[in-house]
Amino acid sequence: MKIKVDFDLCESNALCEAMAPEVFWLDDDDFLQMHTDETTDDNLDNVKRAVAACPRAAISLVED
Ligand code: SF4
């Protein structure tokens, strides 16, 4: 699956980074960045936690 972020909705509160730092990180300007947009067996559980934690519903998982 692909990890999609609606950057227009994102408010840069870093909750997703707390849940899945292997995927999400905030840069020095507080813009959300992604190490990858692909789910793996290793990151999927954490990505799902990030989806659930995002108060802006900015993260979604879509089929390839
Ligand atoms: S949890 Fe949502 S609003 Fe917060 S930084 Fe991540 S994508 Fe943006």
Backbone and ligand atoms as CSV (ligand in chain L), in Angstrom:
chain,resi,resn,atom,element,x,y,z
A,1,MET,N,N,0.832,-1.191,0.000
A,1,MET,CA,C,0.000,0.000,0.000
A,1,MET,C,C,0.870,1.246,0.000
A,2,LYS,N,N,0.277,2.319,-0.468
A,2,LYS,CA,C,0.954,3.616,-0.473
A,2,LYS,C,C,0.442,4.465,0.696
A,3,ILE,N,N,1.355,5.247,1.245
A,3,ILE,CA,C,1.004,6.180,2.307
A,3,ILE,C,C,0.849,7.560,1.677
A,4,LYS,N,N,-0.344,8.117,1.824
A,4,LYS,CA,C,-0.611,9.438,1.251
A,4,LYS,C,C,-0.828,10.445,2.372
A,5,VAL,N,N,-0.265,11.623,2.208
A,5,VAL,CA,C,-0.493,12.706,3.167
A,5,VAL,C,C,-1.060,13.904,2.413
A,6,ASP,N,N,-2.155,14.440,2.946
A,6,ASP,CA,C,-2.687,15.698,2.414
A,6,ASP,C,C,-1.968,16.828,3.150
A,7,PHE,N,N,-0.958,17.360,2.496
A,7,PHE,CA,C,-0.120,18.367,3.160
A,7,PHE,C,C,-0.874,19.680,3.402
A,8,ASP,N,N,-1.979,19.883,2.693
A,8,ASP,CA,C,-2.799,21.077,2.948
A,8,ASP,C,C,-3.529,20.978,4.283
A,9,LEU,N,N,-3.811,19.749,4.714
A,9,LEU,CA,C,-4.486,19.546,5.998
A,9,LEU,C,C,-3.506,19.503,7.169
A,10,CYS,N,N,-2.273,19.081,6.911
A,10,CYS,CA,C,-1.293,18.856,7.972
A,10,CYS,C,C,-1.014,20.130,8.759
A,11,GLU,N,N,-1.018,19.993,10.107
A,11,GLU,CA,C,-0.721,21.132,10.969
A,11,GLU,C,C,0.618,20.967,11.694
A,12,SER,N,N,1.429,20.021,11.225
A,12,SER,CA,C,2.812,19.884,11.703
A,12,SER,C,C,2.921,19.728,13.206
A,13,ASN,N,N,2.079,18.890,13.779
A,13,ASN,CA,C,2.160,18.678,15.228
A,13,ASN,C,C,2.996,17.462,15.605
A,14,ALA,N,N,3.506,16.744,14.607
A,14,ALA,CA,C,4.473,15.652,14.806
A,14,ALA,C,C,3.900,14.421,15.490
A,15,LEU,N,N,2.594,14.307,15.596
A,15,LEU,CA,C,2.036,13.093,16.203
A,15,LEU,C,C,2.354,11.858,15.365
A,16,CYS,N,N,2.342,12.022,14.056
A,16,CYS,CA,C,2.671,10.871,13.202
A,16,CYS,C,C,4.138,10.481,13.362
A,17,GLU,N,N,5.007,11.460,13.513
A,17,GLU,CA,C,6.421,11.148,13.729
A,17,GLU,C,C,6.598,10.380,15.027
A,18,ALA,N,N,5.826,10.720,16.047
A,18,ALA,CA,C,5.919,10.002,17.318
A,18,ALA,C,C,5.500,8.545,17.156
A,19,MET,N,N,4.530,8.299,16.295
A,19,MET,CA,C,4.021,6.940,16.095
A,19,MET,C,C,4.885,6.137,15.125
A,20,ALA,N,N,5.384,6.791,14.095
A,20,ALA,CA,C,6.118,6.080,13.044
A,20,ALA,C,C,7.296,6.922,12.557
A,21,PRO,N,N,8.337,7.049,13.391
A,21,PRO,CA,C,9.479,7.890,13.002
A,21,PRO,C,C,10.262,7.316,11.827
A,22,GLU,N,N,10.056,6.029,11.522
A,22,GLU,CA,C,10.733,5.450,10.370
A,22,GLU,C,C,10.117,5.918,9.047
A,23,VAL,N,N,8.957,6.560,9.145
A,23,VAL,CA,C,8.274,7.049,7.937
A,23,VAL,C,C,8.175,8.580,7.923
A,24,PHE,N,N,7.785,9.179,9.060
A,24,PHE,CA,C,7.469,10.610,9.086
A,24,PHE,C,C,8.508,11.380,9.897
A,25,TRP,N,N,8.828,12.573,9.453
A,25,TRP,CA,C,9.685,13.455,10.251
A,25,TRP,C,C,9.411,14.896,9.865
A,26,LEU,N,N,9.596,15.778,10.823
A,26,LEU,CA,C,9.439,17.207,10.568
A,26,LEU,C,C,10.813,17.818,10.334
A,27,ASP,N,N,10.920,18.614,9.278
A,27,ASP,CA,C,12.211,19.229,8.988
A,27,ASP,C,C,12.401,20.495,9.846
A,28,ASP,N,N,13.506,21.166,9.639
A,28,ASP,CA,C,13.840,22.321,10.472
A,28,ASP,C,C,12.831,23.459,10.334
A,29,ASP,N,N,12.072,23.452,9.250
A,29,ASP,CA,C,11.032,24.473,9.051
A,29,ASP,C,C,9.647,23.969,9.463
A,30,ASP,N,N,9.626,22.825,10.165
A,30,ASP,CA,C,8.376,22.224,10.623
A,30,ASP,C,C,7.463,21.776,9.487
A,31,PHE,N,N,8.059,21.435,8.365
A,31,PHE,CA,C,7.280,20.821,7.295
A,31,PHE,C,C,7.417,19.304,7.404
A,32,LEU,N,N,6.284,18.636,7.247
A,32,LEU,CA,C,6.305,17.181,7.330
A,32,LEU,C,C,7.013,16.600,6.110
A,33,GLN,N,N,7.913,15.670,6.350
A,33,GLN,CA,C,8.626,14.961,5.294
A,33,GLN,C,C,8.424,13.462,5.501
A,34,MET,N,N,8.669,12.704,4.459
A,34,MET,CA,C,8.505,11.254,4.539
A,34,MET,C,C,9.773,10.557,4.056
A,35,HIS,N,N,10.202,9.555,4.819
A,35,HIS,CA,C,11.329,8.741,4.377
A,35,HIS,C,C,10.905,7.827,3.232
A,36,THR,N,N,9.640,7.441,3.235
A,36,THR,CA,C,9.110,6.550,2.207
A,36,THR,C,C,7.609,6.738,2.123
A,37,ASP,N,N,7.024,6.416,0.995
A,37,ASP,CA,C,5.560,6.401,0.911
A,37,ASP,C,C,5.047,4.980,0.707
A,38,GLU,N,N,5.908,3.999,0.966
A,38,GLU,CA,C,5.531,2.592,0.817
A,38,GLU,C,C,5.375,1.951,2.184
A,39,THR,N,N,4.301,1.183,2.348
A,39,THR,CA,C,4.196,0.397,3.570
A,39,THR,C,C,5.031,-0.870,3.411
A,40,THR,N,N,5.521,-1.354,4.548
A,40,THR,CA,C,6.253,-2.623,4.589
A,40,THR,C,C,5.712,-3.429,5.754
A,41,ASP,N,N,6.104,-4.697,5.826
A,41,ASP,CA,C,5.700,-5.514,6.971
A,41,ASP,C,C,6.203,-4.885,8.268
A,42,ASP,N,N,7.342,-4.198,8.193
A,42,ASP,CA,C,7.937,-3.621,9.404
A,42,ASP,C,C,7.264,-2.305,9.831
A,43,ASN,N,N,6.796,-1.500,8.880
A,43,ASN,CA,C,6.273,-0.186,9.298
A,43,ASN,C,C,4.740,-0.111,9.333
A,44,LEU,N,N,4.048,-1.121,8.832
A,44,LEU,CA,C,2.605,-1.003,8.645
A,44,LEU,C,C,1.858,-0.744,9.953
A,45,ASP,N,N,2.196,-1.465,11.008
A,45,ASP,CA,C,1.485,-1.252,12.278
A,45,ASP,C,C,1.670,0.185,12.767
A,46,ASN,N,N,2.902,0.688,12.689
A,46,ASN,CA,C,3.153,2.059,13.138
A,46,ASN,C,C,2.460,3.080,12.237
A,47,VAL,N,N,2.425,2.825,10.952
A,47,VAL,CA,C,1.738,3.746,10.047
A,47,VAL,C,C,0.249,3.787,10.377
A,48,LYS,N,N,-0.330,2.640,10.671
A,48,LYS,CA,C,-1.745,2.619,11.062
A,48,LYS,C,C,-1.956,3.422,12.339
A,49,ARG,N,N,-1.027,3.345,13.268
A,49,ARG,CA,C,-1.126,4.157,14.490
A,49,ARG,C,C,-1.050,5.646,14.142
A,50,ALA,N,N,-0.212,5.992,13.206
A,50,ALA,CA,C,-0.100,7.390,12.788
A,50,ALA,C,C,-1.390,7.867,12.129
A,51,VAL,N,N,-1.979,7.020,11.294
A,51,VAL,CA,C,-3.266,7.375,10.671
A,51,VAL,C,C,-4.292,7.664,11.756
A,52,ALA,N,N,-4.342,6.787,12.769
A,52,ALA,CA,C,-5.325,6.945,13.839
A,52,ALA,C,C,-5.029,8.162,14.701
A,53,ALA,N,N,-3.762,8.509,14.843
A,53,ALA,CA,C,-3.372,9.602,15.740
A,53,ALA,C,C,-3.531,10.976,15.101
A,54,CYS,N,N,-3.531,11.047,13.791
A,54,CYS,CA,C,-3.547,12.355,13.137
A,54,CYS,C,C,-4.878,13.070,13.374
A,55,PRO,N,N,-4.865,14.198,14.056
A,55,PRO,CA,C,-6.115,14.893,14.365
A,55,PRO,C,C,-6.728,15.580,13.157
A,56,ARG,N,N,-5.974,15.680,12.080
A,56,ARG,CA,C,-6.464,16.333,10.862
A,56,ARG,C,C,-6.896,15.337,9.797
A,57,ALA,N,N,-6.802,14.045,10.119
A,57,ALA,CA,C,-7.128,12.999,9.140
A,57,ALA,C,C,-6.398,13.237,7.820
A,58,ALA,N,N,-5.138,13.613,7.964
A,58,ALA,CA,C,-4.345,13.980,6.782
A,58,ALA,C,C,-3.631,12.786,6.154
A,59,ILE,N,N,-3.580,11.661,6.870
A,59,ILE,CA,C,-2.832,10.504,6.378
A,59,ILE,C,C,-3.822,9.421,5.967
A,60,SER,N,N,-3.561,8.823,4.828
A,60,SER,CA,C,-4.408,7.716,4.399
A,60,SER,C,C,-3.553,6.638,3.745
A,61,LEU,N,N,-4.100,5.431,3.741
A,61,LEU,CA,C,-3.457,4.295,3.075
A,61,LEU,C,C,-4.274,3.942,1.850
A,62,VAL,N,N,-3.618,3.808,0.729
A,62,VAL,CA,C,-4.326,3.472,-0.509
A,62,VAL,C,C,-3.647,2.263,-1.154
A,63,GLU,N,N,-4.450,1.470,-1.800
A,63,GLU,CA,C,-3.913,0.307,-2.500
A,63,GLU,C,C,-3.021,0.761,-3.652
A,64,ASP,N,N,-1.975,-0.014,-3.930
A,64,ASP,CA,C,-1.093,0.299,-5.065
A,64,ASP,C,C,-1.888,0.263,-6.369
L,1,SF4,S1,S,-0.145,13.793,12.646
L,1,SF4,FE1,FE,-1.253,14.650,10.877
L,1,SF4,S2,S,-1.308,16.847,11.248
L,1,SF4,FE2,FE,0.268,15.969,12.592
L,1,SF4,S3,S,2.187,16.181,11.464
L,1,SF4,FE3,FE,1.347,14.160,11.010
L,1,SF4,S4,S,0.129,14.420,9.121
L,1,SF4,FE4,FE,0.492,16.443,9.999
